[in-house]
């Protein structure tokens, strides 16, 4: 796999890129790319650099394995990138959309792994991060007047480190439905030592898998945030996902390189 490298196209993917590089023993590109014909890149966050990636393939004989993290597919250039390269995905819902609406076959799934954070002071009882304002905040504040409830809009989070700091301060993280199950945010919250209460709008396999690690519910406001449920730790989640996916994905990537 000497011609295989990992490329992160957005700061939101950088931590995972480092973890993936270490886990698979594949070098991570740091700084400016110096492409060579025959190289293959595992691309993280490709939706943020799709035009540049397309132009790179026009000038060099390089291949991409796109690790898709997008949930809506309105950018014609990103769709062009996906249609002309191998694709892995992290959400079954988007895998289904890519197949049904765009004729794109996903070869396999991947999972987000983050560096575990321990020993932080958790001053927030319930933390909520969302793209837009939500009535859920007022409902929870009324139901739990003695709890510290913090709501932050995604646009106000400065960078990935800021996200980790926010999540590390929360005892419980609430995962609101916004286009997908959002395993990125769930796994990040678990790595930061949060309990997670999530919507249950996902395929049955995903819900069954995460049942041992998070609470999923139809109406989040009706969940009892005073309950003290026992869940398996983040380390066990990563071990299980590694057993399920890493060897399989390594075999698929090897076949792509040989083809």
Secondary structure, DSSP 8 states (H G I E B T S, - for coil): -TTEEEEE-SGGGHHHHHHHHHHHT--B--SS----TT-EEEEESGGGSHHHHHHHHHHS--EEEEEE--S----HHHHHHHHTSEEEES-HHHHHHHHHHH-----EE---------S----EEEEEEESS--THHHHHHHH-TTS-EEEEEGGG--SHHHHHHHHHTEEEEEE--SSS--HHHHHHHHHTT-EEEEE--S-HHHHHHHTTTSEEES-GGGS-TT-------HHHHHHHHIIIIIHHHHHHHHHHHH-
